[in-house]
Structures are given as structure tokens and as C-alpha cells.
Amino acid sequence: TFAHAKRTGQKFAMLFMDLDRFKLINDTLGHVMGDLVLQQVSERILSCLRAEDTLARFGGDEFCLLLPNIPGKESVAAVAEKILKAVRQPFSINDHELYLSLSLGIAIYPDAGKTGEALLHSADVAMYHVKATGKDNYCFYADTMSNHSNFLSFEQDMHSALEKKQFQVFFQPKVNPSSHMIVGMEALLRWQHPERGLLYPEDFIAVAESSKLIVPIGTWILRRVCEEVVRWQKQGLPRIKVSLNVSPVQLQQTDFADNFIRTLQEFKLQADLFEIEITEHGLYKGEQELVKKLRELSAFGVSVTIDGFGRGHSSLSYLQNFPVNSLKIDRSFVREIEEGQKQTCIADGIAMMAKGLKLNVVGSGVENLYQLDYLRNLGCNEVQGYLYSEAISAQETLDLLENQPSEGLHFKLVH
């Protein structure tokens, strides 16, 4: 497509789409219903396309669409509007009537990028711009879009969210799959927006990263988590390890490791109670500097986990270079684990790789007993997911930990 477009001077468009608030469907109705919704969404998008257009599911609730031989922006806008309109129509699935919408970013070759990677990045930026300015719309990528007044207004909302204490830290238990004991907690950010309601990280992290607000937000999260860990200790609860998601933007700050260590010392907390999670994509940004900071944290006693392993570059060399302790299998691979299947899952390969490198394996997004048994047999040390518990507020987490029986913090599962 690129060679043909370059040779003929023709333009083509890349559209990046994300379902708005799809997580709520998974949270309330479960992933089986979520999968049925995604199938119907795919069918509706396909019904809006020409034979030469290419649609791909990019992961989770994201879709990527390639429109070759486009006469101009107007024709792409017409397709985008057609898709948005199709997805807005109610979905009737298993006696549920659901209303959905899409956020859609558009990048045109060669204006928004001359390679596939550059175009995809531009379409992704445009899509997050739509997310940040109200969702259920489309937007063409533009170099100046970060100056858009709505984008800035969302940024200003985020500034005041810190001052007005609108951010909250939720926790999701990490559990030993054999004993069902709670062995850790993952700290997850939520934003109680005064107008938009409870927002999940995917709704605002892109803006937080592009504006660098993720740096003060990340500092606030660490301090808030430390306060909760101190609170647990004062209640005489067993030691619980907490993991925090760290953005590459945070790791690029020269004083990140120093500040992290200083904060733990201020709260008089042991470093081995903390773990940072970073995505594979994050590790590829400024590799040498990252290695240095991660080694500092590792030497101090903080563990490092690669989050969503298998969705990025998955190079063995960086696993040997980085001070990594654990690999977290991405939830999309855990969802592939189904009863009666004959082919080997990607999860098997990740578990074998981890074993060879003497790394711990964590399974995320565990929803049923079959997945739990499968991951346990693969040698997973920890799992998390709705089978045990969704992410819950700090107070609910304290209640959960306090109400555990004397023999330990554990869940009882009905087989």
C-alpha cells in the first residue's frame, strides 16, 4: 500500500477506533457478553466498508481500519460518520439492550506519517484527542491538536483534580492460585470527575502523559499508596506487597528513582513491599537511562514487573538487560484459554520463557476456574481478575483485609 501510494501519489487513510466505556460492559456483564458485543460491532463496521478496505481488531476493544484510494478528507469523514452512526444504534444481545459509541482517530498518508508506525501513532493521538474531548466522535490528526481549547480544558480539569482530591486509588488483589491466599495488591488510579463521572486510566492517561501531568499524579499515587500500607500495618495486618503502574514519562524524569526511594524512607516502609509495573512499550523509550533507574530501584529492593507481556516487542535481549523479576501475561492471552481447545496458547510460551529466565509469572484477567487451573499448571505464581475480585476502593480493601480468617488472607472459591 505504501509503495503503491508513493508511486501513484494516491492518498490513503488509517483509522484507529476504540469503544467508549467498553470496560463497563465487561465489568457488569462479563467477558462472554463483551465478546458478543465486539463481534456485532465488527459486523456493523464491516457493513460500512468497501471490498478493498481492511479492518483489523487491534486488541481488546480497539480496531484499526485501512482505507486505500481515497479522493479526499470528505470521503473519509463520510465513512467515519457512517461507522459512528452504525455503532450508536442499540445492540440487542441476550435480552440486554446496550448503547455504545466509538472514539475514532484518522491519519492520512503522507500528511500524518510516511510509515505504518507513524500513521498508527498519529491515528492513536487523534483518537485520544476525541476521548479527551467528549468521546463519540471522529477527529483528523493535526500537529496543532494539542492546542485545542477542549483538550486544554481537560488538562486544566486534571490540574484541579489533584488540588480538589478527585483522584482515588483502588486496589485489586493478587492471589496465589494454589492456596487462594492474597499475596499482593495492584494500585489502580480512578478519577471521580465532577461532570463525567468515574473515569478509568484509559480515559485520561494519554492526556496526562502528553501534558506531563502524569509526573505529579504519579507522585501523588505513590504517597497515597504509602499512606494505605501504613494504615494496614497499624491494624496489625500481614505484610502485603503493592504494585504500581509507572509510565515511561515518569521514568524519563532524572530524579524518579531518588524520589521513589526517598518517599518510602519518609514513610519508613521497606522497599521489598513495593513493585513497579511497566509495559514493554515503555521499556523501549530511552532504554539506557531506564536501565540505570530500574537498577537503582532494584538494588534498593523494589521489584520490577513487565506488564501486559507479549503485546509488545517481546525481545529476549531486553529481558536479560533489565532488572526484571516478573512477567505479567496480558489479559487478552488469558482470555484465549478455553476448555476443549487443542492448540497451545501464547500463555504457554510466555510461561516457558519465564521459567528459562527464572522469572515469576503473573496471570491477569482471570475470570473462571478453567483459566485458574490452567495458569496454575503453567507455574503462575500470582493471578488477579474478577474470579477473585475487581479493583475496589481503599476502604473496601481495608475491610477485605480485616475480615479475613485467622489462618490467613484468602478467598474461598466454589468449585
C-alpha positions in Angstrom: 0.0 0.0 0.0 2.8 2.4 1.0 4.9 1.7 -2.2 1.8 2.0 -4.4 0.7 5.2 -2.8 4.2 6.7 -3.1 4.4 5.7 -6.7 1.0 6.8 -7.8 0.7 9.8 -5.5 -2.6 8.4 -4.1 -3.7 9.0 -0.6 -5.0 6.5 1.9 -6.3 6.8 5.5 -5.7 4.9 8.7 -8.5 5.0 11.2 -8.0 3.9 14.8 -11.1 3.2 16.8 -11.8 2.5 20.5 -15.2 1.6 22.0 -16.1 4.1 24.7 -16.6 2.7 28.2 -16.4 -0.9 26.9 -14.8 -1.8 30.2 -18.1 -1.2 32.0 -19.8 -3.9 29.9 -17.0 -6.4 30.8 -17.2 -5.3 34.5 -21.0 -5.5 34.8 -22.0 -8.2 32.2 -18.8 -10.3 31.9 -16.4 -11.0 29.1 -18.6 -13.5 27.3 -21.1 -10.7 26.7 -18.2 -8.4 25.9 -17.0 -10.8 23.1 -20.6 -10.9 21.6 -20.7 -7.1 21.6 -17.3 -7.0 19.8 -18.5 -9.4 17.2 -21.5 -7.3 16.5 -19.5 -4.1 16.4 -17.1 -5.7 13.9 -20.1 -6.7 11.7 -21.5 -3.2 11.8 -18.2 -1.6 10.9 -17.7 -4.0 8.0 -21.2 -3.2 6.7 -20.0 0.4 6.2 -16.9 -0.5 4.1 -15.9 -1.2 0.5 -14.4 -4.5 -0.6 -10.9 -3.0 -0.8 -10.9 -1.6 2.8 -9.2 -3.7 5.5 -10.5 -3.9 9.1 -8.4 -5.5 11.9 -9.1 -5.9 15.6 -6.1 -4.4 17.3 -6.5 -5.7 20.7 -9.2 -5.5 23.4 -11.8 -3.1 22.2 -9.6 -1.4 19.6 -10.0 -1.6 15.8 -7.7 -0.4 13.0 -9.1 0.3 9.6 -7.2 1.0 6.3 -9.0 2.9 3.5 -6.9 2.9 0.3 -7.5 5.1 -2.8 -9.4 7.9 -1.1 -10.3 11.0 -3.1 -10.0 13.4 -0.1 -10.8 14.1 3.5 -14.6 14.4 2.8 -14.9 10.8 1.8 -13.0 9.6 4.9 -15.2 11.8 7.1 -18.3 10.3 5.4 -17.1 6.7 6.3 -16.3 7.8 9.9 -19.7 9.3 10.3 -21.3 6.2 8.8 -19.4 4.0 11.3 -20.3 6.2 14.3 -23.9 6.2 13.3 -24.0 2.4 12.9 -22.4 1.8 16.3 -24.8 4.2 18.0 -27.8 2.0 17.1 -28.9 -0.1 20.1 -27.4 -3.6 20.4 -29.8 -6.4 21.5 -27.8 -9.3 22.9 -29.2 -12.0 25.3 -32.1 -9.9 26.4 -29.9 -6.9 27.1 -30.3 -3.6 25.1 -26.9 -1.9 25.0 -26.0 1.6 23.8 -22.4 2.1 22.6 -20.3 4.7 20.9 -16.8 4.9 19.4 -13.9 7.3 19.5 -12.3 7.4 16.1 -8.9 9.0 15.1 -7.9 9.5 11.5 -4.5 9.8 9.9 -4.0 10.5 6.2 -0.9 9.4 4.3 1.5 11.1 3.8 0.5 14.2 5.8 0.2 12.4 9.2 3.0 10.0 8.6 5.0 8.2 5.9 5.3 4.8 7.6 2.8 2.4 9.1 4.1 3.0 12.6 4.0 6.8 12.2 0.4 6.7 10.8 -0.8 4.4 13.5 0.7 6.7 16.1 -1.0 9.8 14.6 -4.4 8.0 14.4 -3.9 6.9 18.0 -3.2 10.5 19.1 -6.2 11.8 17.2 -8.4 9.0 18.8 -7.2 10.0 22.3 -8.0 13.6 21.4 -11.6 12.5 20.8 -11.6 10.6 24.1 -10.4 13.7 26.0 -12.9 16.0 24.4 -16.1 14.1 24.9 -15.9 10.7 23.0 -18.5 9.5 20.4 -16.8 11.4 17.5 -14.0 11.4 15.0 -11.0 13.6 14.5 -8.3 14.1 11.9 -4.8 14.2 13.2 -3.2 17.6 13.2 0.1 18.8 14.5 -1.6 21.6 16.4 -4.3 19.5 18.0 -2.8 19.6 21.5 -3.6 23.3 21.5 -7.3 22.7 21.0 -9.2 24.5 23.7 -11.2 21.4 24.7 -8.0 19.4 25.1 -6.6 22.2 27.2 -9.8 22.3 29.3 -9.5 18.6 30.0 -5.8 19.2 31.0 -7.0 22.0 33.3 -9.6 19.7 34.9 -6.7 17.3 35.6 -4.7 20.0 37.3 -7.6 20.9 39.6 -8.4 17.2 40.2 -5.1 16.9 42.1 -5.9 20.0 44.2 -9.6 19.1 44.8 -8.7 15.4 45.7 -10.8 14.0 42.8 -8.3 11.1 42.2 -8.7 7.9 44.1 -6.5 4.8 44.4 -8.3 1.5 44.0 -6.7 -1.9 44.7 -7.1 -5.3 43.0 -5.9 -8.3 45.0 -3.2 -10.6 43.6 -3.7 -14.1 44.7 -1.7 -17.4 44.9 -3.6 -19.7 42.6 -2.9 -22.8 44.7 -3.7 -21.6 48.3 -6.0 -18.7 47.2 -4.1 -16.5 49.6 -3.9 -12.8 49.0 -0.2 -12.2 48.2 -0.3 -8.6 46.9 -2.4 -5.7 45.7 -2.2 -3.7 42.4 -2.8 0.0 42.9 -5.1 1.4 40.2 -6.0 5.0 39.6 -9.6 6.3 39.3 -10.8 9.9 38.7 -14.1 11.0 40.1 -14.8 13.7 37.5 -17.5 16.2 38.6 -19.2 16.1 35.2 -18.1 12.9 33.5 -18.4 10.5 36.5 -15.9 7.8 37.4 -13.1 7.8 34.8 -10.7 4.9 34.2 -7.0 5.4 33.3 -7.7 4.7 29.6 -10.0 7.8 29.6 -7.3 10.2 30.6 -3.7 8.8 30.8 -2.9 9.9 27.2 -3.6 13.5 28.1 -1.8 13.1 31.4 1.3 11.8 29.6 1.3 14.3 26.8 0.9 17.2 29.3 3.5 15.6 31.7 0.8 15.8 34.4 1.4 12.1 34.9 4.6 13.1 36.9 2.8 14.9 39.8 -0.1 12.4 39.6 2.4 9.5 39.9 4.0 11.2 42.9 0.5 11.6 44.5 -0.3 7.9 43.8 2.9 6.7 45.5 2.3 8.8 48.6 -1.4 7.7 48.7 -0.4 4.0 48.5 2.2 4.5 51.2 -0.5 6.0 53.5 -2.6 2.9 52.9 0.2 0.5 53.6 1.0 2.3 56.9 -2.7 2.1 57.7 -2.7 -1.7 57.1 0.4 -2.1 59.3 -1.2 -0.1 62.1 -4.1 -2.5 62.0 -1.6 -5.4 62.5 -2.4 -6.9 59.1 0.1 -9.3 57.4 2.7 -7.8 55.0 1.1 -7.2 51.6 3.2 -6.3 48.6 1.8 -3.4 46.4 2.5 -2.9 42.7 2.2 0.5 41.0 1.9 1.1 37.3 4.6 3.5 36.1 4.5 5.5 32.9 7.7 5.9 30.7 7.1 9.6 31.1 7.7 9.2 34.8 10.8 7.0 34.3 12.3 9.7 32.0 12.4 12.1 34.9 16.1 12.2 36.1 15.1 12.1 39.8 12.4 9.4 39.5 14.4 6.7 41.4 15.7 9.1 44.0 12.2 10.4 44.7 10.7 7.0 44.9 13.3 5.8 47.4 13.0 9.0 49.4 9.2 8.6 49.7 9.5 5.0 51.0 12.1 6.2 53.5 9.9 9.1 54.6 7.0 6.7 55.4 9.5 4.2 57.0 8.4 1.4 54.6 10.5 -1.5 53.4 11.3 -1.5 49.7 10.5 -5.2 49.3 6.9 -4.3 49.9 6.8 -2.4 46.6 6.8 -3.4 42.9 6.6 -1.2 39.8 4.9 -2.4 36.6 6.0 -1.0 33.3 4.8 -2.1 29.8 7.1 -3.5 27.1 6.4 -0.4 25.0 7.5 1.8 28.0 10.8 -0.1 28.2 11.7 0.9 24.6 11.6 4.6 25.3 15.1 5.7 26.3 16.5 2.3 27.0 19.9 3.1 28.6 18.5 5.7 31.0 15.7 3.4 32.0 18.1 0.5 32.8 20.0 2.8 35.1 16.9 3.9 37.1 15.4 0.4 37.3 18.7 -1.0 38.5 18.8 1.7 41.3 15.3 0.8 42.4 16.1 -2.9 42.1 19.3 -2.5 44.2 17.2 -0.7 46.9 14.8 -3.7 47.0 11.9 -2.7 44.7 10.7 -5.4 42.3 10.1 -4.8 38.6 7.3 -6.5 36.5 6.8 -6.3 32.8 3.0 -5.6 32.4 1.0 -6.9 29.6 3.8 -9.1 28.4 3.5 -10.5 24.9 1.8 -7.5 23.3 4.9 -5.5 22.6 8.3 -6.3 21.1 9.0 -9.3 23.4 12.7 -9.3 22.8 14.7 -11.7 24.9 17.7 -9.4 25.0 16.0 -6.7 27.0 14.7 -9.2 29.5 18.3 -10.1 30.2 19.4 -6.4 30.3 16.7 -5.1 32.5 16.5 -6.0 36.2 13.1 -7.7 35.8 11.6 -10.0 38.4 8.2 -11.0 36.9 6.3 -11.2 33.6 2.6 -10.4 33.7 0.7 -12.3 31.0 -1.6 -9.9 29.2 -5.3 -10.4 29.9 -6.0 -10.8 26.1 -3.9 -14.0 26.2 -5.6 -15.3 29.4 -8.9 -14.9 27.6 -7.7 -17.3 24.9 -7.5 -20.1 27.4 -10.7 -22.1 26.8 -11.8 -25.5 27.7 -11.5 -28.1 25.0 -9.1 -26.2 22.8 -6.4 -28.2 21.2 -3.8 -25.6 20.1 -1.2 -24.2 22.5 -1.9 -20.7 23.9 0.6 -17.8 23.8 0.4 -18.0 27.7 2.2 -21.4 27.4 5.1 -19.8 25.5 5.4 -16.9 28.0 5.4 -19.3 31.0 8.2 -21.4 29.3 10.2 -18.3 28.6 9.8 -17.0 32.2 10.9 -20.4 33.6 14.0 -20.4 31.4 14.9 -16.9 32.6 14.0 -17.7 36.3 11.2 -15.1 36.4 7.9 -15.1 38.2 4.8 -15.3 36.1 1.6 -13.4 36.9 -1.7 -14.0 35.1 -4.1 -11.1 34.8 -7.8 -11.0 33.8 -8.6 -14.5 35.3 -12.4 -15.0 35.1 -13.1 -18.7 35.5 -11.9 -21.8 37.2 -10.6 -23.4 34.0 -8.3 -20.4 33.4 -7.2 -20.5 37.0 -6.3 -24.2 36.8 -4.5 -23.8 33.5 -2.4 -20.9 34.8 -1.6 -22.8 38.0 -0.4 -25.8 36.0 1.8 -23.5 33.9 3.5 -22.4 37.1 1.9 -19.0 37.6 2.9 -17.6 41.0 0.2 -15.0 41.2 -3.1 -14.3 39.4 -5.6 -11.5 39.5 -9.1 -11.0 38.0 -12.8 -10.9 38.5 -12.8 -14.6 39.6 -11.4 -13.3 42.9 -12.2 -9.6 42.9 -12.4 -6.5 40.8 -10.5 -3.3 41.8 -12.0 -1.9 45.0 -11.7 1.3 46.9 -9.1 1.8 49.7 -11.7 1.5 52.4 -13.2 -1.7 50.8 -9.6 -3.1 50.6 -9.0 -2.4 54.3 -12.4 -4.1 55.1 -11.4 -7.1 52.9 -8.1 -7.5 54.7 -9.5 -7.0 58.2 -12.3 -9.5 57.7 -10.0 -12.4 56.7 -10.0 -15.5 59.0 -7.1 -16.1 61.4 -5.4 -18.7 59.2 -4.6 -16.0 56.5 -5.9 -13.6 53.9 -7.5 -15.9 51.4 -10.5 -16.3 49.1 -12.8 -19.3 49.1 -13.8 -20.4 45.6 -16.8 -22.6 44.9 -15.8 -25.4 42.5 
